[in-house]
Amino acid sequence: MLAGEFRNGTTFEMDGQVLQVVEFQHVKPGKGAAFVRVKMKNVITGAVTERSFNPTDKYEAAYVERRDMQYLYNEGDLYYFMDNETYEQIPISKDTLGDDFRFVKENENCKVCSYKGNVYAVEAPLFVELEITETDPGFKGNTATNTLKPAKVETGATVQVPLFIEQGERIKIDTRTGEYLERCKK
């Protein structure tokens, strides 16, 4: 793959690292040779860097596999996932799971990302519906203020919710930010 063929989302190998193009720009200055300015993210560490490339530089294309898998259970620091097509079960270390995984309950589907057979990340669903298991009593009519209180959900994670939310209610959470979105309909 030539650097001049880079597009948003393209993954390639460089210096033993797997990188994904976040943003690119072909620059043709009035004087001198053209170049490609690229903002890229290391898919394994998440580090974002910027660099300029000669459009004729060659790089190996990297194929990152993203499979839908179901989270089954955990034993200590190992979390077990099942492939939805082959029913094969694989253990994944707790270190590989992101912070957003604290909102995932058993039997929930996730995207498991791997490169050359090595799992490097697990993407939780963007939004989850969870039940409040523990919180202070709610107050009717207390919707005017933007005051929040802590509430524990069924996965054990703590979320800030409005004062009117009560124990036993189901709420929708954005797993990327860990924020309360709305109350779920029963």
Disulfide bonds with the S-S distance in Angstrom:
none
